[in-house]
Amino acid sequence: MNKDTVEKFPNQKERQKDFKCSLGFAMTVIGSKWRAIILWHILKTDPIRYGELKKSIPNISHKILSQELKIMEMDGLIERIAYATIPPKVEYITTDRGKSLKHILTELCLWGKKYMD
């Protein structure tokens, strides 16, 4: 693939239909209640196992965490690595696309710290 070519997201046209600006589209990728937080924890502890991730976000249900991880994997933000062991072992790592959001998430985190207290 050419370096200048940007890979499309799944359902990109559907995601873009409600927005005329790039910020709206970006928020469809990271804007769920949990997605940015999940990505933040994976970025901080890359690779991270499912159990560790769940412990680091205690208020998220297993169902929602699993759903969000699947969406993030489809979007190419993370990669799921399953090991054929007993008990099963699964790790999540960020892709280059996911890593490209690190600066943005860091700034959001700093902004939140400034106004949260």
C-alpha positions in Angstrom: 0.0 0.0 0.0 1.2 3.5 -0.9 2.4 5.5 2.2 0.0 8.4 1.2 -3.0 6.1 1.0 -5.0 6.1 4.2 -6.9 2.8 5.0 -10.6 3.3 5.3 -12.6 2.4 8.4 -15.4 -0.2 8.3 -18.7 1.4 7.6 -16.9 4.7 6.9 -19.6 6.2 4.7 -22.3 5.3 7.3 -20.2 7.0 10.0 -19.7 10.1 8.0 -23.3 10.7 7.0 -24.2 12.7 10.0 -21.1 14.9 10.1 -19.7 17.5 7.8 -16.6 17.9 9.8 -13.7 15.6 10.6 -14.1 16.0 14.3 -17.5 14.3 14.1 -16.1 11.4 12.2 -13.2 11.1 14.7 -15.7 11.0 17.6 -17.4 8.0 16.0 -14.2 6.1 16.3 -13.2 7.0 19.9 -16.3 8.7 21.2 -18.2 6.0 23.0 -18.4 6.2 26.8 -15.6 3.6 27.2 -13.6 3.3 23.9 -11.0 6.1 24.6 -10.5 4.8 28.2 -10.0 1.2 27.0 -7.5 2.4 24.3 -5.7 4.5 26.9 -5.2 1.5 29.2 -4.0 -0.7 26.3 -1.5 2.1 25.2 -0.2 2.4 28.8 0.3 -1.4 29.3 1.0 -2.7 25.8 0.5 -5.8 25.7 -2.3 -6.2 28.2 -4.3 -9.3 29.0 -8.1 -9.2 29.2 -8.2 -9.7 33.0 -5.7 -6.9 33.6 -7.7 -4.6 31.4 -11.0 -5.4 33.2 -9.3 -4.8 36.6 -8.0 -1.4 35.4 -11.6 -0.3 34.4 -13.7 -1.8 37.2 -17.0 -0.1 36.4 -17.2 -1.6 32.9 -19.2 -4.8 32.4 -17.6 -7.8 30.7 -20.3 -7.6 27.9 -19.5 -3.9 27.1 -15.7 -4.5 27.4 -15.9 -7.4 25.0 -18.1 -5.4 22.5 -15.9 -2.4 22.6 -12.7 -4.5 22.1 -14.3 -6.2 19.0 -15.2 -2.8 17.5 -11.8 -1.4 18.2 -10.2 -4.5 16.6 -12.5 -4.1 13.5 -11.4 -0.4 13.3 -7.8 -1.4 13.3 -7.0 0.4 16.6 -6.0 -2.8 18.5 -4.9 -6.3 17.7 -6.1 -9.3 19.6 -3.5 -12.1 20.1 -4.9 -15.4 21.2 -2.6 -18.1 22.5 -3.5 -21.8 22.3 -2.9 -22.5 26.0 -5.0 -23.9 28.8 -6.3 -21.8 30.3 -6.8 -19.6 27.2 -4.6 -16.5 27.1 -5.5 -13.4 25.1 -3.5 -10.2 24.9 -4.4 -6.9 23.3 -1.8 -4.6 21.7 -2.2 -1.3 19.9 -1.7 -1.0 16.2 0.0 1.9 14.5 -3.4 3.4 13.9 -4.2 3.1 17.7 -0.8 4.5 18.6 -1.4 7.5 16.4 -4.1 8.5 19.0 -1.7 8.5 22.0 -0.9 12.2 21.8 -4.6 13.2 21.6 -5.6 10.9 24.5 -2.7 12.2 26.6 -3.9 15.8 26.0 -7.5 14.8 26.9 -6.2 13.2 30.0 -4.3 16.3 31.1 -7.2 18.5 30.3 -9.4 16.2 32.5 -6.9 16.3 35.4 -6.9 20.1 35.2 -10.6 20.5 35.5 -11.6 17.4 37.4 -10.5 18.4 40.9 
